[in-house]
Amino acid sequence: MTDILLTEEIIDPSLDELAQRYQLVHAPLLWQDRAGLLDRLADARAVMVRNMTLVDREFVEAAPNLKVVGRIGVGLDNLDLRALSERGVVVCYPPEENAVSVAEHVFALLLAFARHVPAADRSVRAGRWERSVYIGFELAGKTMGVLGLGRIGFRVAVRARAFGMRVVAYDPYLAPQHPSVTETGTELHSLEEVLRQSDVVTCHLPLTDETRGLLNAERLRAMKPTALLINTSRGSIVDETALYAALQQGVIGGAALDVREQEPPRSSPLHQLSNVLFTPHIASWTRESLERVISTVAGDVDRVLSGQPARNYANFPAPPTSDCP
């Protein structure tokens, strides 16, 4: 019997410790082979996944011995929590172990865009010295709009204030007296008002039925023509067709995308635009974050398999303010 099945690339010393106690099978490409995956689930007691493995009802039904699913990351949109809950399967995840890394990546993207870093680098490498071409803008005095003031959004707000930015946020699940609001000096507004006021809009919402396609053509038109949209949460929150039109027509100033509607993305007209920055879903991929995330989940998988309660687990339904790196 397979005690623990890893369906994606998951490497950390904490897994070596698990392998000493359990039969652990690491199949990093198994998520791409649906039939093979379902077959391997027949005797698995635990499965550890990232965001590429679809854990749906068919998956659950193919795993009669399944006790725990360890999600290496915060977003739970690839897991059918209802099906797992009905079977009594525990879903454990790291609630905030990657929040700092994602928040820092937001500013990596923002500063790279504000100061034309990628284009200026390419220019110098090509032998040019075009100082007047790459006039940027300061963050100080600008307004940062945060969509979702959860664990990651809170940390983004803290860092935005350190840069001298005003922070406004949309989060329908937070009251004005919530510590995430008061401790960051954030102003809560409606989604439309946040989009209207912000020089930078950064998305930290979970992917749900309510947020899928949330940033559509109409809402993009509500933004400033100079505004930058940053998305490090889930790609499907942004309508990429509408985003392409908005960027091409000057409806907004630019976008920085770490996540996409389809990952990896097929050829996209967005890739031809100079006012877009891309990274391949790496906002949470730092050495420190990966170590914390995997060790936290591995510890909970160990606890569940040994008959103890998990320390970090997701109830059904998922918390609406979950961040999604």
SEVOFI-199028 format. One record per atom (N, C-alpha, C): residue in three letters; x, y, z. Coordinates in steps of 0.02 Angstrom, whole numbers, plus 32768, in hexadecimal, padded with zeros to 4 digits. Layout:
% residues N
ALAXYZ...
***
This chain:
% residues 325
MET802A7FC48000MET800080008000MET802C803E8000THR801980707FD7THR803B80B07FD6THR802080DB800FASP804C80EF803CASP8035811A8072ASP802B8161805AILE805D817D8037ILE805A81C38022ILE806D81C77FD9LEU804181E57FB0LEU804E81ED7F69LEU805682387F5ALEU808F82497F3BLEU809C828E7F26LEU809382917EDBTHR806382B97EC4THR805182BA7E7DTHR807282F17E55GLU8097831D7E76GLU80BA83537E55GLU810083587E73GLU812983857E58GLU816D838C7E72GLU816B83AD7EB7ILE817C83877EE9ILE817C839F7F2EILE81BB83837F4FILE81EB83AE7F5EILE822B83987F78ILE823D83C27FB6ASP824C83A07FECASP825F83C1802AASP8279838D805APRO82A9839F8086PRO82C3836E80B7PRO828D835080E4SER8257837580EFSER8221835A811ASER8202831C80FBLEU8206831680B9LEU81EB82DA8098LEU8218829E80A4ASP825982AB80ACASP8286827380BCASP8273825580FFGLU825F8280812DGLU82498267816FGLU820A823E8169LEU81DB8255813ELEU819E822E8133LEU81AE81EA8114ALA81DE81EA80E6ALA81EF81AC80C3ALA820D817880F2GLN8228818D812BGLN8242815E815BGLN820A813B8182ARG81CF81598182ARG8198813E81A9ARG81608120817ETYR815D8137813FTYR812681218113TYR8142810E80CEGLN811A80E880A9GLN812B80DB8064GLN81168117803ALEU8147813C8023LEU813A817B8000LEU814D81737FB7VAL811E81847F8AVAL8129817F7F42VAL812781C57F24HIS815F81DA7F07HIS8163821D7EE8HIS815E82157E9DALA8125822B7E7FALA811982267E37ALA810B826D7E1EPRO813E82957E11PRO813582DC7E03PRO810E82ED7DC5LEU810682BF7D97LEU80E082CD7D59LEU809D82A87D58LEU808B828A7D8FLEU804E82617D90LEU8010828B7D84TRP801182CB7D96TRP7FD782F67D8DTRP7FC482FC7D43GLN7FF582EF7D16GLN7FE882F47CCEGLN7FC882B57CB1ASP7FC9827F7CD7ASP7FB0823E7CC0ASP7F73822B7CEAARG7F3982407CD4ARG7EFC82377CFCARG7EED81EE7D0AALA7EF181C47CD7ALA7EE2817E7CE1ALA7F14815E7D11GLY7F53816E7D07GLY7F8681547D34GLY7F7E816C7D7BLEU7F6A81AB7D82LEU7F5E81C77DC4LEU7F2681A27DE8LEU7EEE81997DC6LEU7EB581777DE6LEU7EC8812F7DF9ASP7EF181107DD0ASP7F0680CC7DDFASP7F3280CA7E1EARG7F5F80FB7E23ARG7F8D80FC7E5DARG7F6A810E7E9ELEU7F2E812A7E99LEU7F0A813F7ED6LEU7EEA81047EFBALA7EE880CB7EDBALA7EC280937EF7ALA7ED780807F3DASP7F1880867F4DASP7F2E80727F90ASP7F4F80AB7FB6ALA7F4780E97F9EALA7F6781227FC0ALA7F4181367FFFARG7F6681408035ARG7F4881598073ARG7F4D81A58078ALA7F7E81C28056ALA7F88820A8056ALA7FA1821F8012VAL7F8D825B7FFDVAL7FA482787FBFVAL7FBB82C07FCDMET7FF482D27FB0MET800C83167FB5MET800F83347F70VAL7FF0836F7F67VAL7FE9838D7F24VAL7FFB83D77F28ARG800B83F37EEEARG800E843B7EE6ARG7FCD84527EC6ASN7FD184807E95ASN7F94849B7E78ASN7F82847B7E35MET7FAD844E7E1BMET7F9F84327DD9MET7F7583F27DDBTHR7F7383D17E14THR7F4D83927E1ATHR7F0483A17E29LEU7ED783887DFFLEU7E9083927E0ALEU7E76835D7E3AVAL7E6483737E76VAL7E4983457EA9VAL7DFE834E7EA9ASP7DDC832B7E7CASP7D9483317E76ASP7D7282F37E92ARG7D3182EC7E86ARG7D0C82B47EA2ARG7D2582717E86GLU7D3682717E45GLU7D5182347E27GLU7D91821F7E49PHE7DBB82507E59PHE7DFA82447E7EPHE7DEB82247EC1VAL7DBC82417EE6VAL7DAA82287F28VAL7D8E81E17F24GLU7D6481D57EF4GLU7D4681927EEDGLU7D79815D7EDAALA7DB081727EBAALA7DE481437EA6ALA7E1481347EDFALA7E0A81557F19ALA7E39814D7F51ALA7E1481387F90PRO7E0080F87F94PRO7DD680E17FCDPRO7DFA80E48010ASN7E3D80E48010ASN7E6280E4804FASN7E7B812A8062LEU7E67815C803DLEU7E82819F8047LEU7E6B81BD8089LYS7E9C81D580B0LYS7E8E81F580F0LYS7E9E823F80F1VAL7ECE825480C8VAL7EE4829980CCVAL7EFF82B08088VAL7EEF82ED8076VAL7F0D830E803CVAL7F36834A8055GLY7F76834B8045GLY7FA083838057GLY7FA883B1801CARG7F9083EF8023ARG7F9484207FECARG7FD2844C7FF8ILE800284467FCAILE803F846D7FD0ILE803184B27FB4GLY801284DC7FDBGLY7FFE851E7FC6GLY7FBC85307FE7VAL7FA6856E7FDEVAL7F6A85858001VAL7F2B857D7FD8GLY7F2E858A7F96GLY7EF285867F6EGLY7ED585407F6CLEU7E94853B7F74LEU7E7284FA7F78LEU7E4384EE7F3DASP7E4985177F08ASP7E1985127ED2ASP7E2184D37EA8ASN7E5984B07EADASN7E6084707E89ASN7E4984357EB2LEU7E2C84427EEDLEU7E13840C7F19LEU7DC784117F1FASP7DA583D87F17ASP7D5D83D57F24ASP7D5483C97F6FLEU7D4E84007F93LEU7D4A83FA7FDCLEU7D0B83D77FF3ARG7CD483DE7FCEARG7C9783BC7FE1ARG7CA083707FDDALA7CBC83587FA5ALA7CC683107F9CALA7CF682F57FD1LEU7D2B831A7FDFLEU7D5B83058012LEU7D3B83048057SER7D1383388066SER7CF3833C80A7SER7CC1830380B0GLU7C9B82F3807CGLU7C6A82BD8081GLU7C8B827A8090ARG7CC882718079ARG7CED82348085ARG7D15823680C6GLY7D14826F80E8GLY7D3A82768126GLY7D84827D811CVAL7D99829380DFVAL7DE0829D80D1VAL7DF682E180EBVAL7E2B82E28110VAL7E468321812BVAL7E6E834480F4VAL7E62838580EDVAL7E8A83AE80BEVAL7EB583DC80E8CYS7EF683D280E5CYS7F2383FE810BCYS7F4A842A80DBTYR7F59846680F1TYR7F7A849780C7TYR7FA184C880F3PRO7FCF84EE80D7PRO7FF6851E80FFPRO7FD5856380FDPRO7FB685798131PRO7F8C85B5812EPRO7FB085F6811CGLU7FEE85FE8132GLU8010863D8123GLU805B86358119GLU807285F9810FGLU80BA85ED810AGLU80D9860C80CCASN80B286198098ASN80CE8638805CASN80B886818053ALA8097869E8084ALA807B86E1807DALA80B087168072VAL80E787128096VAL811C87448090VAL813987428049SER814787068030SER816487007FEDSER8137871D7FB8VAL80F687107FBCVAL80C8872A7F8AVAL80C487767F8FALA80C087907FCCALA80BD87D97FD4ALA80FC87FA7FB8GLU813587DC7FC3GLU817387F97FA8GLU817487F57F5BHIS815887C07F3FHIS815687BA7EF6HIS812A87F07ED7VAL80F588037EF9VAL80CB88397EE0VAL80F688787ED5PHE812388867F04PHE814C88C27EFDPHE818688B87ECDALA819B887A7EC4ALA81CC886C7E90ALA81AE887E7E4CLEU817088697E40LEU814E88787E02LEU814088C37DFBLEU812988E17E32LEU811789287E30LEU815489547E22LEU818B89477E44LEU81C789707E3ALEU81E589647DF6ALA81E389267DDFALA81FD89177D9CALA81D5893D7D67PHE819489427D71PHE816A89667D41PHE817489B17D48ALA817589CA7D86ALA817A8A127D91ALA81BB8A2E7D77ARG81F18A067D79ARG82338A1F7D64ARG824C89FE7D23HIS822089DE7CFFHIS823089C17CBDHIS826D89937CBFVAL8273896C7CF5VAL82AF89447CFFVAL82BB89117CC6PRO828988E97CB2PRO829988B77C7EPRO82AF88D87C3CALA828B890B7C27ALA829C892B7BE7ALA82DF894F7BEBALA82ED89717C23ALA832C89947C2AALA836789637C2BASP835D892A7C4BASP839188F67C4CASP83A088DE7C06ARG836C88D07BE0ARG837688B97B9AARG839888EE7B70SER8387892D7B7CSER83A589647B56SER83F089697B63VAL840489677BA2VAL844B896B7BB2VAL847189307B96ARG845588F47B9AARG847588B97B7FARG847F88BF7B33ALA845388E57B13ALA845788EE7ACAALA848789277AB7GLY84A789447AE9GLY84D889787ADBGLY84BE89BF7ADBARG848089C97AF2ARG84648A0C7AF2ARG84668A2A7B39TRP845D8A6B7B3ETRP845E8A8F7B7ETRP84278AC47B7CGLU83E88AAC7B7FGLU83AE8AD77B70GLU838C8AF07BAFARG83AC8B1D7BD2ARG83928B337C13ARG834E8B547C0DSER83458B807BDCSER83078BA57BD7SER82CC8B7A7BC2VAL82DA8B407BA6VAL82A48B137B91VAL82828AF27BCDTYR82A88AE87C03TYR82908AC07C3BTYR82828AEA7C78ILE825C8B1E7C70ILE82478B487CA8ILE820E8B237CCCGLY82188B157D0CGLY81E78AEF7D32GLY81BB8B1A7D5DPHE819C8AFB7D8FPHE81738B217DBEPHE81808B077E05GLU81778B347E36GLU81818B227E7CGLU81428B007E98LEU814C8AD67EC9LEU81148AB87EECLEU80F88AE77F21ALA81238B0F7F3FALA810D8B3D7F73ALA80D78B6B7F59GLY80A18B707F80GLY806A8B9B7F6EGLY80358B7B7F42LYS80448B407F28LYS80138B1D7EFELYS7FE28AF57F2ATHR7FAB8AE17F0CTHR7F788ABA7F30THR7F7B8A717F1AMET7F848A467F4CMET7F8489FD7F40MET7F3F89E27F51GLY7F2189C07F21GLY7EE189A07F2DGLY7EEB89557F36VAL7ED6893B7F6FVAL7EE088F47F7FVAL7E9C88D17F7DLEU7E9788A07F51LEU7E5A88797F4DLEU7E6388397F76GLY7E4688397FB2GLY7E4E88017FE0GLY7E8388108013LEU7E6D8824804FLEU7E9C88388084LEU7EA787FF80B5GLY7EB787C38099GLY7EC5878980C2GLY7F0E878980D8ARG7F2A874E80E2ARG7F6D874880FDARG7FA1876780CEILE7F97875E808DILE7FC5877B805DILE7FB587C58052GLY7F7687D48047GLY7F62881A803CGLY7F7688478075PHE7F71882E80B2PHE7F87885480EDPHE7FD1886580E7ARG7FF9883480D5ARG8042884080D0ARG8053886F8097VAL802C886C8061VAL8036889C802AVAL802688E28043ALA7FF088E98068ALA7FDE892B8082ALA8014894880AFVAL8030891E80DBVAL806689358107VAL80A0894F80DEARG80B3892A80ABARG80ED893E8082ARG80DD897B8057ALA80A089828041ALA808C89BC801AALA809289FC8045ARG807D89F78083ARG80828A3180B0ARG80CB8A4380BCALA80F78A1180BFALA813F8A1E80C8ALA815B8A45808DPHE813D8A3C8052PHE81538A618016PHE81328AA68012GLY81098AB68043GLY80E78AF78043GLY80A98AF88019MET808B8ABE800EMET804E8ABB7FE6MET80108ABE8011ARG7FDB8AD97FF6ARG7F998AD58015ARG7F7B8A918001VAL7F588A718030VAL7F3D8A2E8022VAL7EF18A2E8029VAL7ED08A177FF4VAL7E888A0B7FF6VAL7E7E89C27FE6ALA7E4789A67FFEALA7E3D895E7FF5ALA7DF4894D7FECTYR7DE989167FC7TYR7DA888F77FC1TYR7DAB88B27FE2ASP7D8388A98015ASP7D7C88688036ASP7D3988668059PRO7D0788478039PRO7CC388488056PRO7CBC88218096TYR7CF087FC80AATYR7CEB87D380E7TYR7D0C87F48123LEU7D278830811ALEU7D4988528151LEU7D21888F8167ALA7D1E889981A9ALA7D0088D581C5ALA7D35890B81CBPRO7D22894B81CDPRO7D53898181D2PRO7D7F897C820FGLN7D67895C8244GLN7D8F89578281GLN7DBC89198283HIS7DBD88F2824EHIS7DE988B7824CHIS7E3288CD824FPRO7E5C88A78274PRO7EA288BB827APRO7EC788C38237SER7EB6889B8205SER7ED688A281C4SER7EC988E781A6VAL7E91890481B8VAL7E7F894781A0VAL7E9E897D81CBTHR7E948977820CTHR7EAC89AD8238THR7EF789AF823EGLU7F188976823EGLU7F6089758248GLU7F87898B8209THR7F65898D81D1THR7F8789A38194THR7F6F89E8817CGLY7F3E8A0381A0GLY7F238A44818BGLY7EFF8A408149THR7EE38A06813ATHR7EC289FA80FATHR7E7B8A1580FBGLU7E658A2F80C3GLU7E208A4680BBGLU7DF98A108094LEU7DC389F880B0LEU7D9989C7808ELEU7D6689EA8062HIS7D5F89D18024HIS7D3089EE7FF4HIS7D1089B57FCCSER7CE089C77FA3SER7CC389987F74SER7CF789877F3FLEU7CED89507F1BLEU7D1B893D7EE7LEU7D2289747EB3GLU7CEA89907E9EGLU7CED89C47E6AGLU7D138A017E81GLU7D0B8A147EC1GLU7D2D8A4E7EDBGLU7D788A427EE2VAL7D8B8A067EF6VAL7DD289F57EFAVAL7DF189F87EB5LEU7DCF89DD7E83LEU7DE989DF7E3FLEU7DEF8A267E26ARG7DBF8A507E37ARG7DBF8A957E1FARG7DF78ABF7E3DGLN7E078AB27E7DGLN7E378ADC7EA0GLN7E808AC67E98SER7E8C8A877E87SER7ECF8A6A7E8ESER7EFC8A787E52ASP7F3C8A857E62ASP7F708A887E30ASP7F8C8A427E22VAL7F888A187E54VAL7F9D89D17E4FVAL7F6789A77E6FVAL7F5089747E4BVAL7F1F89457E66VAL7F4089017E6ATHR7F4288E37EA6THR7F6088A27EAFTHR7F2C88717EC9CYS7F2888377EAACYS7EF288077EB8CYS7F0A87CF7EE6HIS7EE587C57F1DHIS7EF487907F4DHIS7EB4876E7F64LEU7E8B875B7F33LEU7E4C873A7F40LEU7E5086F07F2FPRO7E2886C77F51PRO7E2486807F3CPRO7DFA867B7EFDLEU7E0386447ED8LEU7DDA86387E9DLEU7D9B86137EB3THR7D6286347EADTHR7D2286187EBETHR7CF186287E85ASP7CB486107E8BASP7C8186217E59ASP7C77866C7E56GLU7C7E868E7E8FGLU7C7386D57E92GLU7CAD86FD7E75THR7CEA86E37E79THR7D23870A7E62THR7D3B86F77E1CARG7D2386C07E01ARG7D3986AC7DBEARG7D2386E27D8CGLY7D5386FD7D66GLY7D4487327D36GLY7D3087737D56LEU7D42877D7D95LEU7D2F87BA7DB9LEU7D4887F97D96LEU7D8787F77D80LEU7DA388317D5ELEU7D9788297D13ASN7D5B883E7CFFASN7D4588387CBBASN7D4D887C7C97ALA7D3388807C5BALA7D3C88BE7C34ALA7D1F88FA7C58GLU7CE488F37C75GLU7CC4892B7C96GLU7CED89437CD2ARG7D0789147CF9ARG7D2D89297D34ARG7D7289447D22LEU7D8F892A7CEDLEU7DCF89467CD6LEU7DC6898E7CBEARG7D8C899C7CA0ARG7D7E89E17C8AARG7D768A107CC5ALA7D6889F57D00ALA7D618A1F7D3BALA7DA58A377D56MET7DDB8A177D40MET7E1E8A287D59MET7E398A667D36LYS7E6C8A857D54LYS7E8D8ABE7D36LYS7EB18AA87CF6PRO7EB68AD37CC4PRO7EDA8AC17C87PRO7F258AB67C91THR7F3F8ACE7CCATHR7F868AC47CDATHR7F918A8B7D0BALA7F5C8A697D21ALA7F618A397D57ALA7F8389F87D42LEU7FA389D87D73LEU7FC389977D69LEU7F9B89627D8FLEU7F8C892B7D6ELEU7F6A88F27D8DLEU7F9D88BB7D9AILE7FA188A47DD9ILE7FCD886D7DEBILE7FA388337E03ASN7FB087F77DE9ASN7F8B87BC7DFFASN7FBB87857E12THR7FBC87747E53THR7FE4873C7E6CTHR7FB787097E8ESER7F75870D7E82SER7F4686E07EA5SER7F3286A67E78ARG7F0086B07E4EARG7EEA867E7E1EARG7EDA869F7DDCGLY7EF386807DA5GLY7EEC869F7D64GLY7EA586AA7D4DSER7E78867D7D5FSER7E3386817D46SER7E0A86B97D67ILE7E2686DB7D97ILE7E0487167DB4ILE7E05874F7D81VAL7E36874F7D55VAL7E3C87827D21VAL7E2787657CDEASP7DFB87877CBCASP7DE787747C78ASP7E1F87897C49GLU7E4787597C31GLU7E81876B7C0AGLU7E70878A7BC6THR7E3887777BA9THR7E2387967B6ATHR7E1487E07B76ALA7DF087EE7BACALA7DE088337BBCALA7E1F885A7BD0LEU7E4D88387BF1LEU7E8B88597C05LEU7EB4886C7BC8TYR7EB9883F7B98TYR7EDE884F7B5BTYR7EC1888D7B39ALA7E8088907B33ALA7E6088C97B12ALA7E6D89097B3AALA7E6989047B7DALA7E74893F7BA6ALA7EBC89597BA1LEU7EEB892B7B9DLEU7F32893F7B98LEU7F40895B7B52GLN7F26893B7B1FGLN7F3389517ADBGLN7F1389957ACDGLN7ED989A27AEBGLN7EB489E07ADEGLN7EC68A187B0FGLY7EF38A0A7B3EGLY7F058A3E7B6EGLY7ED28A4A7BA4VAL7EA68A1A7BAFVAL7E748A217BE5VAL7E978A207C28ILE7ECB89F67C30ILE7EF689F67C6AILE7F3F89F97C52GLY7F6C8A0A7C80GLY7FB18A157C6CGLY7FDB89D67C64GLY7FCC89A37C8BGLY7FF589677C87GLY7FDD89317CB5ALA7FFE88F77CB0ALA7FEC88BE7CDAALA802B88967CE9ALA802B88767D22ALA806088487D36ALA803F88097D4FLEU804A87D27D2BLEU802587947D38LEU8055875C7D4CASP804A87417D88ASP806E87067D9DASP804486C77D92VAL800386D07D88VAL7FD586987D80VAL7FAB86A47D41ARG7F93866D7D23ARG7F6F86727CE3ARG7F3086487CE4GLU7F0386577CB5GLU7EC686307CB0GLU7ED585E77CA3GLN7F0785D97C7AGLN7F1E85957C6EGLN7F6885927C7DGLU7F7C85607CA4GLU7FC385597CB5GLU7FDC85137CA4PRO8014850F7C80PRO803585477C5EPRO800A85627C26PRO801085A37C16PRO7FE385C17BE4PRO7FF585AC7B9DARG7FC285A87B74ARG7FCE85A07B2CARG7FE585E47B11SER7FF485E77AD1SER800586267AB1SER7FCD86587ABESER7FDF86947AD2SER7FAE86C77AE5SER7FC1870A7AC6PRO7F9087307AAFPRO7FA187737A96PRO7FBF87A07ACBLEU7FB387907B0BLEU7FD187B77B40LEU801D87B67B3CHIS8038877F7B23HIS808187777B1FHIS80A287A77AEEGLN807987C67AC3GLN809487F47A92GLN8095883C7AAALEU807988497AE5LEU8073888D7AFELEU80AF88A07B28SER80C888DC7B20SER810288F37B46SER80F0890D7B8BASN80B089197B98ASN809C89347BD9ASN808288FD7C08VAL809C88C07BFFVAL808B88897C2BVAL80CB88667C42LEU80CF88557C82LEU8105882D7C9DLEU80E987E97CB1PHE811087B57CA7PHE80FA87717CB8PHE812D874F7CE5THR811487267D13THR813D86F57D36THR811486B47D39PRO8135867A7D3CPRO8111863A7D35PRO80F8861D7D78HIS80C986417D99HIS80AB862A7DD7HIS80E2861A7E0BILE810D864B7E17ILE814586407E45ILE8143866F7E81ALA810B86927E8BALA810986C27EC2ALA811A86A37F05SER810786667F10SER811486457F50SER8153861A7F4FTRP817686197F17TRP81AE85EB7F0FTRP81F0860B7F25THR81F886107F66THR823986227F83THR825185E67FACARG829185E37FB9ARG82AB85AB7FE1ARG828A85A88025GLU828285E38043GLU826685E68087GLU821D85D18087SER81F785EA8057SER81B085DA8053SER81A585918046LEU81C985758015LEU81BF852E8004LEU81CF8501803FGLU820385128064GLU821584EA809EGLU81DE84EC80D3ARG81C4852980E0ARG818E852F8112ARG814F850B80FBVAL813C851580BCVAL80FE84F880A3VAL810084AC80A5ILE8134848F8089ILE813784468084ILE813D842680C9SER8167844380F4SER816F84258136SER812F842A815FTHR810A84618157THR80CA8469817BTHR809884348165VAL8091842B8123VAL806183FA8109VAL807883B38119ALA80B983A68112ALA80D283638121ALA80C58351816AGLY80CD83828196GLY80C0837581DCGLY8078836381E9ASP804A838481C8ASP8003837581D1ASP7FF0833281B2VAL800D83228179VAL800182E0815BVAL801882A9818AASP805182B281A7ASP806B828381D9ASP803C827C8214ARG802382B5822CARG7FF682B28265ARG7FB6828D8255VAL7F998299821CVAL7F5A8278820AVAL7F65822D8202LEU7F9A821A81DFLEU7FA781D381D5LEU7FB781AE8216SER7FD081D28247SER7FDF81B38287SER7FA681B982B9GLY7F6C81D182A1GLY7F3181D482CBGLY7F28821282F4GLN7F4F824782E4GLN7F4982868308GLN7F2582B982DDPRO7F0982EE82FBPRO7EE8832282D3PRO7F1A834E82B0ALA7F0983668274ALA7F3383958250ALA7F3083D98272ARG7F6783FD826FARG7F688441828CARG7F4B8475825DASN7F55846B821CASN7F3D849B81EBASN7F13847681B8TYR7ED3848181B8TYR7EA7845C818BTYR7E70848A8172ALA7E5384788138ALA7E1F84A08119ALA7DDC847F8125ASN7DAD84A6813FASN7D69848D8147ASN7D4384998106PHE7D0B847680FEPHE7CDF848480C6PHE7CA684B080DEPRO7C9584E780BDPRO7CB885018082PRO7CF885248095ALA7D2285318063ALA7D6285528070ALA7D5685998088PRO7D8385B380B3PRO7D7C85F880CAPRO7D7D8627808FPRO7D4D8657808BPRO7D4886828050PRO7D8286B28047THR7DA886BF807BTHR7DDE86EF8075THR7E2286CD806CSER7E23868D805CSER7E62866A8052SER7E8A868C801BASP7ECC86938026ASP7EF886AB7FF1ASP7F0B86707FC5CYS7F2186807F88CYS7F2C864A7F58CYS7F6E864F7F33PRO7FA586477F50PRO7FE286447F2CPRO7FEE85FE7F0F
***
